[in-house]
Amino acid sequence: MKLAARVKNISPSPTLSIDAQAKKMIAAGVHVINFGAGEPDFDTPEHIKQAAIEALQKGATKYTPVGGTPALKEAIVKKFKEDNGLVYEPEQIVVSCGAKHSLYNAIQALCDEGDEIILPAPYWVSYLEQIKLAKSRAVIVQTRAENGFKLTVEELESVVSPRTRMIILNSPSNPTGSVYTREELAALGEVLLKMRITIISDEIYEKLIYDGLEHVSIASLDPGLKELTVVINGVSKSYAMTGWRIGYAAAPTPVARAMTDLQSHSTSNPTSVAQAASVAALTGTQEPLKQMVAEFKRRRDYMLERLLGIPGISCHRPGGAFYLFPSVEKFIGRAYRGKRIGGAADLAAILLEEAKVAVVPGVAFGDDTCFRLSYATSMENIKEGCDRIEEVLTSVE
Ligand SMILES: *Cc1c(COP(=O)(O)O)cnc(C)c1O
């Protein structure tokens, strides 16, 4: 059967495929330490599960409004006001089947063939594929480790063109864990406002932030910026709810309406019961989240110290999310037991084969000198995995 052109150049999610490969080895009885995970290793908090059970028992088993139940929209409106200082009307909120779906709807609703979309690298893998699916053109800007992998105003100005339609920002970032400060966002915002560039601000890791850093939404900095921005968020990461598939977007009314209309012809509403659970996540106790953040911070501190103790590794200190993004540039061009290391991806393959440690090669995020290591796994695994990585890397000739 002939496939449509639009799907022919999609690359399957490399983060999911490494994860799958590691899981296959684990299923075959190999003791793999998996640093590939893209989701919290914690269970969904009990009160959230209970809310879903109650919703089921009360008969919340029918279609809901396409863009979300009134109760969930209200909870999201309240969240934006309290956490981000952003005032939205319920009609400006669109609830979708995960933040990934929210991003897809936004890009489909806003981007045309040939539009240029600025994508700072390292970037989350699905942005690039979603841009391609809209027949738009990604203009990738390589950010630098010495700037904490954050886009500078100079870098932004160097790629802006009359065809620039949009920029995608992600703070805290997957894969780098970088967190933009208010001042940095204000400086970028000034350029974006002047050039009337639409902003997609993916804030899914908002709550997973350490060292007293503050999450700032670029939309909150200026009413003009709010008019240019689609804010993306969701419950997957903050509440360990990846399987429930609830994400949401806040956008100017005509954009929210277009996204809702688009969704009405694909998935319709996201799952009724998962929406009820998400109301509990947003409005209920935030204590489990606090505990999760404290544990993530403990693991980040340990893992960062271990990595920095390995000669040849450098790593910037991530302020959020649950990933480390160390550079292995110093190992490139060398060899391990006769196997040449041509890039970080080769080293990732060696680590999986020789040390049974799964990491995600940075090439998946547009950077073949780094790895992404997820610390969404137990401290015991982190210790063992760091030992194994150290053993291999210290034997590189
Ligand atoms: C996990 C993730 C998402 C998608 O989350 P959903 O599970 O679809 O809600 C979006 N953006 C980034 C950067 C992510 O890491």
The ligand as an SDF file (V2000), in Angstrom:
LIG
                    3D

 15 15  0  0  0  0  0  0  0  0999 V2000
    6.7930   14.8380   28.1690 C   0  0  0  0  0  0  0  0  0  0  0  0
    6.8150   16.0850   27.3680 C   0  0  0  0  0  0  0  0  0  0  0  0
    5.6720   16.5600   26.7170 C   0  0  0  0  0  0  0  0  0  0  0  0
    4.4030   15.7700   26.5480 C   0  0  0  0  0  0  0  0  0  0  0  0
    3.7740   15.3740   27.6360 O   0  0  0  0  0  0  0  0  0  0  0  0
    2.3770   14.6080   27.5330 P   0  0  0  0  0  0  0  0  0  0  0  0
    2.6020   13.3100   28.2160 O   0  0  0  0  0  0  0  0  0  0  0  0
    1.9880   14.4670   26.1190 O   0  0  0  0  0  0  0  0  0  0  0  0
    1.4400   15.4880   28.2790 O   0  0  0  0  0  0  0  0  0  0  0  0
    5.7240   17.7730   26.0640 C   0  0  0  0  0  0  0  0  0  0  0  0
    6.8530   18.4840   26.0400 N   0  0  0  0  0  0  0  0  0  0  0  0
    7.9840   18.0430   26.6220 C   0  0  0  0  0  0  0  0  0  0  0  0
    9.1900   18.8850   26.5250 C   0  0  0  0  0  0  0  0  0  0  0  0
    8.0070   16.8280   27.2840 C   0  0  0  0  0  0  0  0  0  0  0  0
    9.1560   16.3780   27.8080 O   0  0  0  0  0  0  0  0  0  0  0  0
  1  2  1  0
  2  3  1  0
  2 14  2  0
  3  4  1  0
  3 10  2  0
  4  5  1  0
  5  6  1  0
  6  7  2  0
  6  8  1  0
  6  9  1  0
 10 11  1  0
 11 12  2  0
 12 13  1  0
 12 14  1  0
 14 15  1  0
M  END
$$$$
